[in-house]
Amino acid sequence: MSTDRTLGSKSNPSKFDCYPDLADDEPYFVIRADDPLSNALVELHAYIGAGQAGAAHNKLAEIMELTRDRPPRPSDSPKYRETFAISSSMEKWREG
């Protein structure tokens, strides 16, 4: 489990922690460690940002394999809908 010195935690933020820099109206999305896909999603983000298309492709394939046998969240799920609403808010915020 976690300790006080877990990097990227509330008690030990990363030096790149964005919370202090968030504008009051800036949308954000948190992926918590208790999400079974959290580390793979963060790695995917890092590979994409680093321009490592092959590694990103492999990580996405790994994620898809991890979720293959899980039933998808229903499209009318409030959590599912809110995730897309946050995504839309992020795009609008950047444009605005």
matplotlib code that plots the C-alpha trace (Angstrom):
import matplotlib.pyplot as plt

x = [0.0, 1.1, 3.5, 3.9, 6.7, 4.7, 5.7, 2.8, 0.7, -1.0, 1.7, 4.6, 3.6, 5.7, 7.9, 5.6, 2.4, -0.2, -2.7, -1.1, -1.0, -4.6, -6.6, -9.8, -11.9, -9.5, -11.0, -8.9, -9.2, -7.7, -6.7, -6.2, -3.9, -6.9, -8.0, -6.5, -5.6, -4.0, -0.3, -0.9, -2.8, -0.2, 2.5, 0.5, 0.3, 4.1, 4.9, 2.6, 4.1, 7.6, 6.8, 7.3, 4.6, 5.7, 5.7, 2.4, 0.8, 2.1, 0.8, -2.6, -2.7, -1.9, -4.7, -7.1, -6.1, -6.6, -10.1, -11.1, -13.0, -14.5, -18.0, -17.9, -19.4, -22.9, -23.0, -25.8, -23.6, -23.3, -19.6, -19.1, -21.1, -19.2, -15.8, -16.8, -18.2, -14.8, -13.0, -15.3, -14.7, -11.0, -11.1, -13.4, -11.1, -8.0, -9.9, -11.3]
y = [0.0, 3.6, 5.4, 9.1, 9.3, 7.9, 10.1, 12.0, 11.7, 14.5, 14.2, 14.0, 15.8, 15.4, 18.5, 18.7, 18.6, 20.8, 21.5, 24.7, 26.0, 25.2, 28.2, 28.5, 27.6, 25.0, 21.6, 18.6, 14.8, 12.6, 9.0, 7.4, 4.5, 2.3, 2.2, -1.0, 0.7, 3.8, 3.0, 1.7, 4.9, 7.1, 5.2, 5.6, 9.3, 9.5, 7.5, 9.7, 12.8, 11.5, 10.7, 7.0, 5.7, 2.1, 2.0, 3.8, 1.3, -1.6, 0.0, 0.6, -3.0, -4.1, -1.9, -3.3, -6.9, -6.0, -4.8, -7.4, -9.6, -6.8, -5.6, -2.0, 0.7, 1.4, 4.5, 6.0, 5.7, 9.1, 8.5, 7.7, 10.8, 13.1, 11.9, 13.0, 16.3, 16.9, 16.2, 18.6, 21.2, 20.9, 21.5, 24.5, 25.9, 25.7, 27.4, 30.1]
z = [0.0, 0.2, 2.5, 3.4, 0.8, -2.2, -5.1, -6.7, -3.6, -1.5, 1.1, -1.4, -4.7, -7.7, -8.6, -11.7, -9.6, -11.4, -8.6, -7.4, -11.0, -11.9, -12.9, -10.8, -13.9, -15.4, -15.8, -14.7, -14.5, -11.9, -12.4, -9.0, -8.1, -7.1, -10.8, -12.1, -15.4, -13.8, -14.3, -17.8, -18.7, -17.3, -19.2, -22.4, -21.8, -21.3, -24.4, -26.5, -25.1, -25.8, -29.4, -28.8, -31.2, -31.0, -27.2, -27.1, -29.5, -27.4, -24.2, -25.8, -26.9, -23.3, -22.0, -24.5, -23.5, -19.8, -20.4, -23.0, -20.5, -18.5, -19.3, -20.6, -18.5, -19.9, -22.1, -20.0, -16.8, -15.1, -14.6, -18.3, -19.4, -16.9, -18.2, -21.7, -20.4, -18.7, -21.9, -23.8, -21.0, -21.4, -25.1, -24.7, -21.9, -24.1, -27.0, -24.8]

ax = plt.figure().add_subplot(projection="3d")
ax.plot(x, y, z, "-o")
ax.set_aspect("equal")
plt.show()
